Amino acid sequence: MTHAALVPGAVAVVTGGASGIGLAAAKRFAALGLKVCVADLGADRLAKAAAAIGGEVLTVETDVSRLGDLEALEARVRERFGGVDALMLNAGIQPGSGILGPAEAWDRVIAVNLMGVVRGAQVFLPGMLARERPGLVIATGSKQGITTPPGDPAYNVAKAGVKVFAEALAHDLRGREGCAISAHLLIPGFVFTPLAAGGRTEKPEAAWTPEQTVDFMLESLDRGDFYILCPDNDVSRPLDERRIAWAAGDIIENRPPLSRWHPDYAEAFAAFAKGAAD
């Protein structure tokens, strides 16, 4: 079983597709017989990605923070392949940030990680809807956009926005009469990619590979999951569920924000999280 949009001859676009999860997804789409367009920055990176993917691949240098680049990307794909069936809005950066950090860093992270998803959907969806055939939109979010751990607030804000936008998109699409396009939120775990490598050259034991993440994504799409909550070699789904539930509980229980990292709640959270292993 595969999603109805992931069939031989269909067309997939992957932003941020020259490395990491995006490249692994582009390879899998090509292996399923799809025509693939990879959008990313860097001509050399795109050339290497095309060689690694094989098959019928179009590469387009694209800065997803620029509306004009996204519009040019859509036009190139439409001219080459006739339209798009599967859209993976995956491009992201993580340069680091602080509450009082440089405004430029905040602007860039939100422009790429959040508005690249919002505008990407807005640019491609009219054409996808006009095709009147099964379609697929995948937005790459993050657990950091759900439990929002301290340390990188700009990234958390952007990925929280991706979650909210993807939910609204899914609601909009399912309310359109005759629409066969579905939206999904990919929530990776710890994945060894250039974004998360942190200077390491070998995959940590705790991390999944991008290929494992994409395999899990495809299995989840087969089930029709909207929330594609990926585990890894360190954190199980039950523990993720506990962490997410605790974060929501901060509001319900009127605890301090981010109480999971508050010294007064350390023991309470540890006891709560222990239930994931029971």
Accessible surface in RSA format (square Angstrom, percent):
REM  Atomic radii and reference values for relative SASA: ProtOr
REM  Chains: A
REM  Algorithm: Lee & Richards
REM  Probe-radius: 1.40
REM  Slices: 20
REM RES _ NUM      All-atoms   Total-Side   Main-Chain    Non-polar    All polar
REM                ABS   REL    ABS   REL    ABS   REL    ABS   REL    ABS   REL
RES MET A   1   196.59 101.8 137.72  91.1  58.86 140.2 109.11  92.8  87.47 115.9
RES THR A   2    65.85  46.8  46.84  47.5  19.00  45.3  32.63  43.8  33.22  50.2
RES HIS A   3    27.54  15.0  21.20  14.7   6.33  16.2  19.71  20.3   7.83   9.1
RES ALA A   4    62.45  57.4  43.61  67.3  18.84  42.9  50.94  71.7  11.51  30.5
RES ALA A   5     2.25   2.1   0.00   0.0   2.25   5.1   2.25   3.2   0.00   0.0
RES LEU A   6     3.99   2.2   1.51   1.1   2.49   6.3   1.51   1.1   2.49   6.7
RES VAL A   7    63.33  41.7  63.04  57.1   0.29   0.7  63.33  55.0   0.00   0.0
RES PRO A   8   107.43  78.3  87.48  79.7  19.95  72.5  88.01  72.7  19.42 120.7
RES GLY A   9    39.99  49.3   0.00   N/A  39.99  49.3  26.94  73.9  13.05  29.2
RES ALA A  10     2.22   2.0   1.23   1.9   0.99   2.3   1.28   1.8   0.94   2.5
RES VAL A  11     2.37   1.6   2.37   2.1   0.00   0.0   2.37   2.1   0.00   0.0
RES ALA A  12     0.00   0.0   0.00   0.0   0.00   0.0   0.00   0.0   0.00   0.0
RES VAL A  13     0.09   0.1   0.00   0.0   0.09   0.2   0.00   0.0   0.09   0.3
RES VAL A  14     0.00   0.0   0.00   0.0   0.00   0.0   0.00   0.0   0.00   0.0
RES THR A  15     2.61   1.9   2.61   2.6   0.00   0.0   0.42   0.6   2.19   3.3
RES GLY A  16    13.08  16.1   0.00   N/A  13.08  16.1   8.11  22.3   4.97  11.1
RES GLY A  17     0.00   0.0   0.00   N/A   0.00   0.0   0.00   0.0   0.00   0.0
RES ALA A  18    10.00   9.2   0.00   0.0  10.00  22.7   0.00   0.0  10.00  26.5
RES SER A  19    34.08  28.8  29.83  39.8   4.25   9.8  16.45  35.0  17.64  24.7
RES GLY A  20    14.45  17.8   0.00   N/A  14.45  17.8   5.87  16.1   8.58  19.2
RES ILE A  21    18.68  10.6  15.39  11.5   3.29   7.9  15.39  11.1   3.29   8.9
RES GLY A  22     0.09   0.1   0.00   N/A   0.09   0.1   0.00   0.0   0.09   0.2
RES LEU A  23    31.25  17.4  31.25  22.4   0.00   0.0  31.25  21.9   0.00   0.0
RES ALA A  24     2.63   2.4   0.51   0.8   2.12   4.8   1.46   2.1   1.17   3.1
RES ALA A  25     0.00   0.0   0.00   0.0   0.00   0.0   0.00   0.0   0.00   0.0
RES ALA A  26     0.00   0.0   0.00   0.0   0.00   0.0   0.00   0.0   0.00   0.0
RES LYS A  27    74.80  36.5  69.99  42.9   4.81  11.5  31.44  28.3  43.36  46.2
RES ARG A  28    82.57  34.7  82.55  42.1   0.02   0.0  31.06  42.4  51.51  31.2
RES PHE A  29     1.02   0.5   1.02   0.6   0.00   0.0   1.02   0.6   0.00   0.0
RES ALA A  30    22.67  20.8   8.08  12.5  14.58  33.2   8.38  11.8  14.29  37.9
RES ALA A  31    85.41  78.5  41.44  64.0  43.97 100.0  54.66  77.0  30.75  81.5
RES LEU A  32    46.75  26.0  37.13  26.6   9.62  24.2  41.85  29.4   4.90  13.2
RES GLY A  33    36.12  44.5   0.00   N/A  36.12  44.5  25.68  70.5  10.44  23.4
RES LEU A  34     7.72   4.3   0.00   0.0   7.72  19.4   0.11   0.1   7.61  20.5
RES LYS A  35    65.38  31.9  65.34  40.1   0.05   0.1  20.69  18.6  44.70  47.6
RES VAL A  36     0.06   0.0   0.06   0.1   0.00   0.0   0.06   0.1   0.00   0.0
RES CYS A  37     0.00   0.0   0.00   0.0   0.00   0.0   0.00   0.0   0.00   0.0
RES VAL A  38     0.00   0.0   0.00   0.0   0.00   0.0   0.00   0.0   0.00   0.0
RES ALA A  39     0.44   0.4   0.01   0.0   0.43   1.0   0.18   0.2   0.27   0.7
RES ASP A  40    20.22  14.2  16.74  16.7   3.48   8.2   3.48   8.2  16.74  16.7
RES LEU A  41    80.18  44.7  79.08  56.6   1.10   2.8  79.23  55.6   0.94   2.5
RES GLY A  42    25.47  31.4   0.00   N/A  25.47  31.4  24.45  67.1   1.02   2.3
RES ALA A  43    68.01  62.5  56.81  87.7  11.20  25.5  59.19  83.4   8.82  23.4
RES ASP A  44   110.64  77.5 106.96 106.5   3.68   8.7  27.49  64.7  83.14  82.9
RES ARG A  45    97.97  41.1  95.15  48.5   2.82   6.7  58.15  79.5  39.81  24.1
RES LEU A  46     7.56   4.2   7.56   5.4   0.00   0.0   7.56   5.3   0.00   0.0
RES ALA A  47    63.09  58.0  49.34  76.1  13.75  31.3  57.36  80.8   5.72  15.2
RES LYS A  48   154.32  75.3 145.37  89.2   8.95  21.3  93.66  84.3  60.66  64.6
RES ALA A  49     2.26   2.1   0.00   0.0   2.26   5.1   1.41   2.0   0.85   2.2
RES ALA A  50    30.22  27.8  24.59  37.9   5.64  12.8  24.59  34.6   5.64  14.9
RES ALA A  51    86.34  79.4  50.80  78.4  35.54  80.8  63.02  88.7  23.33  61.8
RES ALA A  52    54.28  49.9  21.90  33.8  32.38  73.7  33.98  47.9  20.30  53.8
RES ILE A  53    19.12  10.9   0.00   0.0  19.12  46.1   0.03   0.0  19.09  51.8
RES GLY A  54    30.41  37.5   0.00   N/A  30.41  37.5  30.41  83.5   0.00   0.0
RES GLY A  55    77.37  95.4   0.00   N/A  77.37  95.4  40.03 109.9  37.34  83.6
RES GLU A  56    86.75  49.8  71.87  54.4  14.87  35.4  32.07  62.0  54.68  44.6
RES VAL A  57    24.82  16.3   4.17   3.8  20.64  49.7   4.17   3.6  20.64  56.0
RES LEU A  58    12.30   6.8  11.06   7.9   1.23   3.1  12.30   8.6   0.00   0.0
RES THR A  59    42.55  30.3  28.77  29.2  13.78  32.9   1.74   2.3  40.81  61.7
RES VAL A  60    12.41   8.2  10.33   9.4   2.08   5.0  12.41  10.8   0.00   0.0
RES GLU A  61    98.14  56.3  73.79  55.8  24.35  58.0  28.84  55.8  69.30  56.6
RES THR A  62     3.59   2.6   0.21   0.2   3.38   8.1   0.49   0.7   3.10   4.7
RES ASP A  63    16.30  11.4  15.40  15.3   0.90   2.1   5.56  13.1  10.74  10.7
RES VAL A  64     9.59   6.3   7.81   7.1   1.78   4.3   7.81   6.8   1.78   4.8
RES SER A  65    19.92  16.8   7.05   9.4  12.86  29.6   1.91   4.1  18.00  25.2
RES ARG A  66   148.64  62.4 144.18  73.5   4.46  10.6  35.15  48.0 113.49  68.8
RES LEU A  67    83.11  46.3  77.67  55.6   5.44  13.7  77.67  54.6   5.44  14.6
RES GLY A  68    46.44  57.3   0.00   N/A  46.44  57.3  33.87  93.0  12.56  28.1
RES ASP A  69    44.24  31.0  40.48  40.3   3.76   8.9   4.81  11.3  39.44  39.3
RES LEU A  70     0.13   0.1   0.13   0.1   0.00   0.0   0.13   0.1   0.00   0.0
RES GLU A  71    88.44  50.8  83.05  62.8   5.39  12.8  29.22  56.5  59.21  48.3
RES ALA A  72    53.93  49.6  45.74  70.6   8.19  18.6  52.86  74.4   1.07   2.8
RES LEU A  73     0.02   0.0   0.00   0.0   0.02   0.1   0.00   0.0   0.02   0.1
RES GLU A  74    24.80  14.2  24.39  18.5   0.40   1.0   2.73   5.3  22.06  18.0
RES ALA A  75    42.42  39.0  39.73  61.3   2.69   6.1  39.93  56.2   2.49   6.6
RES ARG A  76   105.45  44.3 103.91  53.0   1.55   3.7  34.79  47.5  70.66  42.8
RES VAL A  77     0.00   0.0   0.00   0.0   0.00   0.0   0.00   0.0   0.00   0.0
RES ARG A  78   122.97  51.6 116.44  59.4   6.53  15.5  43.05  58.8  79.92  48.4
RES GLU A  79   148.63  85.3 113.41  85.8  35.22  83.9  53.03 102.6  95.60  78.1
RES ARG A  80   117.65  49.4  88.71  45.2  28.94  68.9  38.54  52.7  79.11  47.9
RES PHE A  81    21.29  10.7   1.53   0.9  19.76  51.4   5.50   3.3  15.79  45.2
RES GLY A  82    48.83  60.2   0.00   N/A  48.83  60.2  28.82  79.1  20.01  44.8
RES GLY A  83     8.24  10.2   0.00   N/A   8.24  10.2   8.24  22.6   0.00   0.0
RES VAL A  84     8.17   5.4   5.01   4.5   3.16   7.6   5.01   4.4   3.16   8.6
RES ASP A  85     2.99   2.1   1.89   1.9   1.10   2.6   2.36   5.5   0.63   0.6
RES ALA A  86     2.25   2.1   1.93   3.0   0.32   0.7   2.06   2.9   0.19   0.5
RES LEU A  87     1.04   0.6   0.00   0.0   1.04   2.6   0.47   0.3   0.57   1.5
RES MET A  88     1.35   0.7   0.94   0.6   0.41   1.0   0.94   0.8   0.41   0.5
RES LEU A  89     3.06   1.7   2.05   1.5   1.02   2.6   2.51   1.8   0.55   1.5
RES ASN A  90    18.31  12.6  11.35  11.0   6.96  16.8   0.47   1.1  17.83  17.2
RES ALA A  91    17.11  15.7  12.29  19.0   4.82  11.0  13.20  18.6   3.90  10.3
RES GLY A  92    28.75  35.5   0.00   N/A  28.75  35.5   4.06  11.1  24.68  55.3
RES ILE A  93    51.55  29.3  50.75  37.8   0.81   1.9  51.55  37.1   0.00   0.0
RES GLN A  94    61.30  34.3  36.13  26.4  25.17  59.9   8.99  19.1  52.31  39.7
RES PRO A  95    87.93  64.1  42.28  38.5  45.65 165.9  56.12  46.3  31.81 197.7
RES GLY A  96    33.34  41.1   0.00   N/A  33.34  41.1  26.86  73.7   6.48  14.5
RES SER A  97    23.17  19.6   0.05   0.1  23.12  53.3   8.83  18.8  14.34  20.1
RES GLY A  98    28.31  34.9   0.00   N/A  28.31  34.9  25.81  70.8   2.50   5.6
RES ILE A  99   133.78  76.1 112.24  83.6  21.54  51.9 112.24  80.8  21.54  58.5
RES LEU A 100   174.78  97.3 139.22  99.6  35.57  89.4 145.04 101.9  29.75  80.1
RES GLY A 101    25.81  31.8   0.00   N/A  25.81  31.8  12.21  33.5  13.59  30.4
RES PRO A 102    89.80  65.4  77.67  70.8  12.13  44.1  89.06  73.5   0.74   4.6
RES ALA A 103    65.96  60.6  56.31  86.9   9.65  22.0  61.26  86.3   4.70  12.4
RES GLU A 104   130.63  75.0 124.38  94.1   6.25  14.9  69.87 135.1  60.76  49.6
RES ALA A 105    23.82  21.9  16.18  25.0   7.64  17.4  22.97  32.3   0.85   2.3
RES TRP A 106    52.67  21.1  52.66  25.5   0.01   0.0  51.47  27.4   1.20   1.9
RES ASP A 107    96.35  67.5  89.24  88.8   7.11  16.8  31.16  73.3  65.19  65.0
RES ARG A 108    88.98  37.4  85.76  43.7   3.22   7.7  46.78  63.9  42.21  25.6
RES VAL A 109     1.48   1.0   1.48   1.3   0.00   0.0   1.48   1.3   0.00   0.0
RES ILE A 110    48.93  27.8  48.93  36.5   0.00   0.0  48.93  35.2   0.00   0.0
RES ALA A 111    26.45  24.3  24.77  38.2   1.67   3.8  26.28  37.0   0.17   0.5
RES VAL A 112     6.98   4.6   6.56   5.9   0.43   1.0   6.56   5.7   0.43   1.2
RES ASN A 113     0.33   0.2   0.00   0.0   0.33   0.8   0.00   0.0   0.33   0.3
RES LEU A 114    31.16  17.4  31.16  22.3   0.00   0.0  31.16  21.9   0.00   0.0
RES MET A 115    54.95  28.5  54.89  36.3   0.06   0.1  38.39  32.6  16.56  21.9
RES GLY A 116     3.92   4.8   0.00   N/A   3.92   4.8   2.36   6.5   1.57   3.5
RES VAL A 117     4.44   2.9   4.40   4.0   0.03   0.1   4.40   3.8   0.03   0.1
RES VAL A 118    20.41  13.4  20.41  18.5   0.00   0.0  20.41  17.7   0.00   0.0
RES ARG A 119    75.80  31.8  75.71  38.6   0.09   0.2   4.07   5.6  71.73  43.5
RES GLY A 120     0.00   0.0   0.00   N/A   0.00   0.0   0.00   0.0   0.00   0.0
RES ALA A 121     0.71   0.7   0.71   1.1   0.00   0.0   0.71   1.0   0.00   0.0
RES GLN A 122   111.30  62.2  94.59  69.1  16.71  39.8  40.24  85.6  71.06  53.9
RES VAL A 123    27.34  18.0  11.33  10.3  16.01  38.6  17.14  14.9  10.20  27.7
RES PHE A 124     2.56   1.3   0.99   0.6   1.57   4.1   0.99   0.6   1.57   4.5
RES LEU A 125    17.85   9.9  17.85  12.8   0.00   0.0  17.85  12.5   0.00   0.0
RES PRO A 126    82.73  60.3  72.23  65.8  10.50  38.2  77.12  63.7   5.61  34.9
RES GLY A 127    30.20  37.2   0.00   N/A  30.20  37.2  24.70  67.8   5.51  12.3
RES MET A 128     4.91   2.5   1.96   1.3   2.95   7.0   2.15   1.8   2.76   3.7
RES LEU A 129    49.12  27.4  38.25  27.4  10.87  27.3  39.98  28.1   9.14  24.6
RES ALA A 130    80.69  74.2  48.48  74.8  32.21  73.3  59.79  84.2  20.90  55.4
RES ARG A 131    57.90  24.3  33.51  17.1  24.39  58.1  24.63  33.7  33.27  20.2
RES GLU A 132   158.03  90.7 120.77  91.4  37.27  88.7  44.56  86.2 113.47  92.6
RES ARG A 133   101.31  42.5  94.77  48.3   6.53  15.6  27.41  37.5  73.90  44.8
RES PRO A 134    54.88  40.0  52.62  48.0   2.26   8.2  52.62  43.4   2.26  14.1
RES GLY A 135     1.90   2.3   0.00   N/A   1.90   2.3   1.90   5.2   0.00   0.0
RES LEU A 136     0.09   0.0   0.09   0.1   0.00   0.0   0.09   0.1   0.00   0.0
RES VAL A 137     0.49   0.3   0.44   0.4   0.05   0.1   0.44   0.4   0.05   0.1
RES ILE A 138     1.34   0.8   1.34   1.0   0.00   0.0   1.34   1.0   0.00   0.0
RES ALA A 139     2.87   2.6   2.76   4.3   0.11   0.3   2.76   3.9   0.11   0.3
RES THR A 140    10.21   7.3   9.59   9.7   0.62   1.5   9.59  12.9   0.62   0.9
RES GLY A 141     3.14   3.9   0.00   N/A   3.14   3.9   1.06   2.9   2.08   4.7
RES SER A 142    15.95  13.5  12.58  16.8   3.37   7.8   3.27   7.0  12.69  17.8
RES LYS A 143    35.93  17.5  35.43  21.7   0.51   1.2  34.12  30.7   1.81   1.9
RES GLN A 144    50.37  28.2  50.08  36.6   0.29   0.7  15.54  33.1  34.83  26.4
RES GLY A 145     4.88   6.0   0.00   N/A   4.88   6.0   0.20   0.5   4.68  10.5
RES ILE A 146    35.91  20.4  17.03  12.7  18.87  45.5  19.31  13.9  16.60  45.0
RES THR A 147    12.96   9.2  11.52  11.7   1.44   3.4   4.55   6.1   8.41  12.7
RES THR A 148    45.58  32.4  44.07  44.7   1.51   3.6  29.92  40.2  15.66  23.7
RES PRO A 149    31.83  23.2  31.02  28.3   0.81   2.9  31.02  25.6   0.81   5.0
RES PRO A 150    78.86  57.5  51.31  46.8  27.55 100.1  59.02  48.7  19.84 123.3
RES GLY A 151    66.25  81.7   0.00   N/A  66.25  81.7  38.24 104.9  28.01  62.7
RES ASP A 152    16.55  11.6  15.61  15.5   0.95   2.2  11.46  27.0   5.09   5.1
RES PRO A 153    25.22  18.4  22.03  20.1   3.19  11.6  25.21  20.8   0.01   0.0
RES ALA A 154     0.00   0.0   0.00   0.0   0.00   0.0   0.00   0.0   0.00   0.0
RES TYR A 155    15.07   7.0  15.07   8.6   0.00   0.0   1.85   1.4  13.22  16.3
RES ASN A 156     8.94   6.2   8.89   8.6   0.05   0.1   4.37  10.5   4.57   4.4
RES VAL A 157    75.02  49.4  69.07  62.5   5.95  14.3  72.37  62.9   2.65   7.2
RES ALA A 158     0.00   0.0   0.00   0.0   0.00   0.0   0.00   0.0   0.00   0.0
RES LYS A 159     7.40   3.6   6.60   4.0   0.80   1.9   1.03   0.9   6.37   6.8
RES ALA A 160    29.97  27.6  29.64  45.7   0.33   0.8  29.88  42.1   0.09   0.2
RES GLY A 161    19.00  23.4   0.00   N/A  19.00  23.4  16.13  44.3   2.87   6.4
RES VAL A 162     0.00   0.0   0.00   0.0   0.00   0.0   0.00   0.0   0.00   0.0
RES LYS A 163    54.59  26.6  54.59  33.5   0.00   0.0  26.12  23.5  28.47  30.3
RES VAL A 164    91.87  60.5  91.00  82.4   0.86   2.1  91.00  79.1   0.86   2.3
RES PHE A 165    44.35  22.2  40.50  25.1   3.85  10.0  44.14  26.8   0.22   0.6
RES ALA A 166     1.13   1.0   0.81   1.3   0.31   0.7   1.13   1.6   0.00   0.0
RES GLU A 167    48.54  27.9  41.24  31.2   7.30  17.4  24.20  46.8  24.34  19.9
RES ALA A 168    58.43  53.7  46.13  71.2  12.30  28.0  54.11  76.2   4.32  11.4
RES LEU A 169    16.21   9.0  11.93   8.5   4.29  10.8  15.71  11.0   0.50   1.4
RES ALA A 170    16.68  15.3  13.41  20.7   3.27   7.4  14.34  20.2   2.34   6.2
RES HIS A 171   113.74  62.2 112.52  78.2   1.22   3.1  78.38  80.8  35.36  41.2
RES ASP A 172    64.34  45.1  55.24  55.0   9.11  21.5  22.13  52.1  42.21  42.1
RES LEU A 173     3.08   1.7   2.24   1.6   0.84   2.1   2.24   1.6   0.84   2.3
RES ARG A 174   184.57  77.5 146.01  74.4  38.56  91.8  70.36  96.2 114.21  69.2
RES GLY A 175    65.16  80.4   0.00   N/A  65.16  80.4  33.36  91.6  31.79  71.2
RES ARG A 176   112.06  47.1 101.15  51.6  10.91  26.0  28.68  39.2  83.39  50.5
RES GLU A 177   184.44 105.9 144.56 109.4  39.88  95.0  67.84 131.2 116.60  95.2
RES GLY A 178    78.10  96.3   0.00   N/A  78.10  96.3  42.74 117.3  35.36  79.2
RES CYS A 179    36.95  27.9   1.87   2.1  35.08  82.5  10.08  25.5  26.87  29.0
RES ALA A 180    54.63  50.2  32.81  50.6  21.82  49.6  43.83  61.7  10.79  28.6
RES ILE A 181    11.60   6.6   3.20   2.4   8.40  20.2   3.86   2.8   7.74  21.0
RES SER A 182    36.98  31.2  32.46  43.3   4.52  10.4  36.97  78.7   0.01   0.0
RES ALA A 183     7.12   6.5   0.95   1.5   6.16  14.0   0.95   1.3   6.16  16.3
RES HIS A 184     8.02   4.4   7.24   5.0   0.78   2.0   7.24   7.5   0.78   0.9
RES LEU A 185     1.53   0.9   1.53   1.1   0.00   0.0   1.53   1.1   0.00   0.0
RES LEU A 186     0.06   0.0   0.06   0.0   0.00   0.0   0.06   0.0   0.00   0.0
RES ILE A 187     3.16   1.8   3.16   2.4   0.00   0.0   3.16   2.3   0.00   0.0
RES PRO A 188    17.48  12.7  12.87  11.7   4.61  16.8  12.87  10.6   4.61  28.7
RES GLY A 189    17.48  21.6   0.00   N/A  17.48  21.6   4.26  11.7  13.21  29.6
RES PHE A 190    61.12  30.6  52.55  32.5   8.57  22.3  58.82  35.7   2.30   6.6
RES VAL A 191     7.90   5.2   4.98   4.5   2.92   7.0   4.98   4.3   2.92   7.9
RES PHE A 192    43.06  21.5  37.42  23.2   5.64  14.7  37.42  22.7   5.64  16.1
RES THR A 193    15.87  11.3  12.13  12.3   3.74   8.9  11.09  14.9   4.77   7.2
RES PRO A 194    96.83  70.6  70.45  64.2  26.37  95.9  76.99  63.6  19.84 123.3
RES LEU A 195    81.85  45.6  55.66  39.8  26.20  65.9  61.92  43.5  19.93  53.6
RES ALA A 196    36.80  33.8  23.91  36.9  12.89  29.3  31.74  44.7   5.06  13.4
RES ALA A 197    15.94  14.7  15.94  24.6   0.00   0.0  15.94  22.4   0.00   0.0
RES GLY A 198    73.74  90.9   0.00   N/A  73.74  90.9  41.80 114.7  31.94  71.5
RES GLY A 199    76.19  94.0   0.00   N/A  76.19  94.0  43.34 118.9  32.85  73.6
RES ARG A 200   112.70  47.3  99.07  50.5  13.62  32.4  55.56  75.9  57.14  34.6
RES THR A 201   128.39  91.3  96.56  97.9  31.82  75.8  77.04 103.5  51.35  77.6
RES GLU A 202   141.49  81.2 131.63  99.6   9.86  23.5  48.57  93.9  92.92  75.9
RES LYS A 203    76.08  37.1  51.45  31.6  24.63  58.6  42.63  38.4  33.44  35.6
RES PRO A 204    28.69  20.9  17.83  16.2  10.87  39.5  28.69  23.7   0.00   0.0
RES GLU A 205   155.74  89.4 146.50 110.8   9.24  22.0  65.77 127.2  89.97  73.5
RES ALA A 206    31.13  28.6  25.77  39.8   5.36  12.2  28.86  40.6   2.27   6.0
RES ALA A 207     0.00   0.0   0.00   0.0   0.00   0.0   0.00   0.0   0.00   0.0
RES TRP A 208    33.68  13.5  33.68  16.3   0.00   0.0  28.67  15.3   5.02   8.1
RES THR A 209    40.82  29.0  40.74  41.3   0.08   0.2  37.90  50.9   2.92   4.4
RES PRO A 210    19.05  13.9  19.05  17.4   0.00   0.0  19.05  15.7   0.00   0.0
RES GLU A 211    87.08  50.0  86.81  65.7   0.27   0.6  54.48 105.4  32.59  26.6
RES GLN A 212    71.78  40.1  67.98  49.7   3.81   9.1  29.48  62.8  42.30  32.1
RES THR A 213     0.00   0.0   0.00   0.0   0.00   0.0   0.00   0.0   0.00   0.0
RES VAL A 214     0.06   0.0   0.01   0.0   0.05   0.1   0.06   0.1   0.00   0.0
RES ASP A 215    56.61  39.7  54.76  54.5   1.86   4.4  18.56  43.7  38.05  38.0
RES PHE A 216    39.06  19.5  37.68  23.3   1.38   3.6  38.62  23.4   0.43   1.2
RES MET A 217     0.01   0.0   0.01   0.0   0.00   0.0   0.00   0.0   0.01   0.0
RES LEU A 218    17.99  10.0  17.58  12.6   0.41   1.0  17.60  12.4   0.39   1.1
RES GLU A 219    92.09  52.9  89.60  67.8   2.49   5.9  33.79  65.4  58.30  47.6
RES SER A 220     0.41   0.3   0.41   0.5   0.00   0.0   0.00   0.0   0.41   0.6
RES LEU A 221     4.89   2.7   0.48   0.3   4.41  11.1   0.48   0.3   4.41  11.9
RES ASP A 222    60.64  42.5  34.20  34.0  26.44  62.5  14.52  34.2  46.11  46.0
RES ARG A 223   146.00  61.3 107.77  54.9  38.23  91.0  71.76  98.1  74.24  45.0
RES GLY A 224    53.89  66.5   0.00   N/A  53.89  66.5  27.59  75.7  26.30  58.9
RES ASP A 225    43.39  30.4  36.36  36.2   7.03  16.6  13.16  31.0  30.23  30.1
RES PHE A 226    39.00  19.5  32.33  20.0   6.67  17.4  32.58  19.8   6.42  18.4
RES TYR A 227   105.12  49.1  96.14  54.7   8.97  23.4  72.96  54.8  32.15  39.6
RES ILE A 228     0.63   0.4   0.00   0.0   0.63   1.5   0.63   0.5   0.00   0.0
RES LEU A 229     9.90   5.5   8.67   6.2   1.23   3.1   8.67   6.1   1.23   3.3
RES CYS A 230     0.16   0.1   0.12   0.1   0.05   0.1   0.16   0.4   0.00   0.0
RES PRO A 231    26.88  19.6  26.07  23.8   0.81   2.9  26.14  21.6   0.74   4.6
RES ASP A 232    18.04  12.6   4.15   4.1  13.89  32.8   0.00   0.0  18.04  18.0
RES ASN A 233    80.23  55.3  41.84  40.4  38.39  92.4  18.69  45.0  61.54  59.5
RES ASP A 234   100.92  70.7  72.25  71.9  28.67  67.8   8.77  20.6  92.15  91.9
RES VAL A 235    14.70   9.7  14.19  12.8   0.51   1.2  14.56  12.7   0.14   0.4
RES SER A 236    55.83  47.2  47.11  62.9   8.72  20.1  42.65  90.8  13.17  18.5
RES ARG A 237   109.10  45.8 106.42  54.3   2.68   6.4  45.48  62.2  63.63  38.6
RES PRO A 238    61.73  45.0  60.06  54.7   1.67   6.1  60.79  50.2   0.94   5.9
RES LEU A 239    40.86  22.8  40.86  29.2   0.00   0.0  40.86  28.7   0.00   0.0
RES ASP A 240     4.72   3.3   4.52   4.5   0.19   0.5   0.23   0.5   4.49   4.5
RES GLU A 241    81.72  46.9  75.98  57.5   5.74  13.7  31.48  60.9  50.24  41.0
RES ARG A 242    77.11  32.4  75.85  38.7   1.26   3.0   6.55   9.0  70.55  42.8
RES ARG A 243    63.31  26.6  62.77  32.0   0.54   1.3   4.42   6.0  58.89  35.7
RES ILE A 244    51.76  29.5  51.12  38.1   0.64   1.5  51.12  36.8   0.64   1.7
RES ALA A 245    51.68  47.5  37.20  57.4  14.47  32.9  44.23  62.3   7.45  19.7
RES TRP A 246    17.77   7.1  15.89   7.7   1.87   4.4  17.77   9.5   0.00   0.0
RES ALA A 247    29.13  26.8  18.30  28.2  10.83  24.6  20.83  29.3   8.30  22.0
RES ALA A 248    51.90  47.7  43.08  66.5   8.82  20.1  50.35  70.9   1.54   4.1
RES GLY A 249     9.55  11.8   0.00   N/A   9.55  11.8   9.48  26.0   0.07   0.2
RES ASP A 250    15.64  11.0  13.37  13.3   2.27   5.4   8.19  19.3   7.45   7.4
RES ILE A 251   149.45  85.0 130.98  97.6  18.47  44.5 136.92  98.6  12.53  34.0
RES ILE A 252   138.09  78.6 106.74  79.5  31.35  75.6 113.26  81.6  24.83  67.4
RES GLU A 253   111.27  63.9  88.18  66.7  23.09  55.0  19.29  37.3  91.98  75.1
RES ASN A 254   137.56  94.9 116.39 112.5  21.17  51.0  26.44  63.6 111.13 107.4
RES ARG A 255    39.98  16.8  27.15  13.8  12.83  30.5  12.40  16.9  27.58  16.7
RES PRO A 256    43.49  31.7  36.12  32.9   7.38  26.8  42.86  35.4   0.63   3.9
RES PRO A 257   116.91  85.2 102.10  93.1  14.81  53.8 107.16  88.5   9.75  60.6
RES LEU A 258    66.18  36.9  59.76  42.7   6.42  16.1  61.19  43.0   4.99  13.4
RES SER A 259     0.00   0.0   0.00   0.0   0.00   0.0   0.00   0.0   0.00   0.0
RES ARG A 260    46.62  19.6  35.65  18.2  10.96  26.1   7.24   9.9  39.37  23.9
RES TRP A 261    98.41  39.5  66.58  32.2  31.82  74.7  53.04  28.3  45.37  73.6
RES HIS A 262    56.05  30.6  51.75  36.0   4.29  11.0  31.85  32.8  24.19  28.2
RES PRO A 263   113.86  83.0  89.04  81.2  24.82  90.2  96.44  79.6  17.43 108.3
RES ASP A 264   116.25  81.4  81.04  80.7  35.21  83.3  22.52  53.0  93.74  93.5
RES TYR A 265    59.84  27.9  59.82  34.0   0.03   0.1  28.05  21.1  31.79  39.2
RES ALA A 266    51.70  47.5  45.44  70.1   6.26  14.2  47.88  67.4   3.82  10.1
RES GLU A 267   153.18  87.9 144.64 109.4   8.54  20.3  61.18 118.3  92.00  75.1
RES ALA A 268    50.98  46.9  36.71  56.6  14.27  32.5  45.34  63.9   5.64  14.9
RES PHE A 269    27.56  13.8  27.56  17.1   0.00   0.0  27.56  16.7   0.00   0.0
RES ALA A 270    60.70  55.8  49.67  76.6  11.03  25.1  54.67  77.0   6.04  16.0
RES ALA A 271    71.27  65.5  51.64  79.7  19.63  44.7  57.74  81.3  13.53  35.8
RES PHE A 272    66.56  33.3  59.00  36.5   7.56  19.7  66.01  40.0   0.55   1.6
RES ALA A 273    15.85  14.6  12.22  18.9   3.63   8.3  12.44  17.5   3.42   9.0
RES LYS A 274   133.71  65.2 124.43  76.3   9.28  22.1  99.59  89.6  34.11  36.3
RES GLY A 275    21.69  26.8   0.00   N/A  21.69  26.8  10.11  27.8  11.58  25.9
RES ALA A 276    22.31  20.5   4.68   7.2  17.63  40.1   8.29  11.7  14.02  37.1
RES ALA A 277    95.73  88.0  55.89  86.2  39.84  90.6  66.37  93.5  29.36  77.8
RES ASP A 278   132.06  92.5  65.07  64.8  66.99 158.4  64.24 151.2  67.81  67.6
END  Absolute sums over single chains surface
CHAIN  1 A    12982.2       9866.2       3116.0       7647.6       5334.6
END  Absolute sums over all chains
TOTAL         12982.2       9866.2       3116.0       7647.6       5334.6
